[in-house]
Amino acid sequence: MLPFQMFQIYASLLTAVPDGDLENLLIPIIAIAGGLSIPVIAIFFHYRGQKLRAHLVEKAIEQGLTTEEIREILDGPNQEPAKQGRRRVPLRGGLILIAIGAAFWFNEHPYGMGGYTTVVNTGGAGNFVAILLVGLGLANIISDLFSWGRRDD
């Protein structure tokens, strides 16, 4: 099949959409295209950063710097490479997940529980996401509590 014939088939598929449904068709297309473009952009900038670091190391070697001086240039002054990054705060991840889960829950139930409903059978996807996030948050907090004294950070 020739590329022109493929284009005609795709064009006929798009023109076959009934009136009013084009907006409903464009939303998933834009969401999928946007969702797939984010990893591509992240990979591009990660590659670009690695390329710039490699160029910097190459220039430093040409100037005759030692490995310690090159490491200081790459890591920044007065920082040890092993201690870089954010400090880990216990319970933060679990509390954030519980807060997001609570936000999903209150989005589904703006007026509270109301009546004799239970947690699981009162709604749709928002309830599932809320229960999942709160459960993950509780698991994260429990994990942090059990390993509180064993961390070296």
Secondary structure, DSSP 4 states (H G I P E B T S, - for coil): --HHHHHHHHHHHHHTSPTT-HHHHHHHHHHHHHHHHHHHHHHHHHHHHHHHHHHHHHHHHHHT--HHHHHHHHH-TT--GGG-SPPPPTTHHHHHHHHHHHHHHHHH-TT---TT--SSSS-SHHHHHHHHHHHHHHHHHHHHHHTTTT---
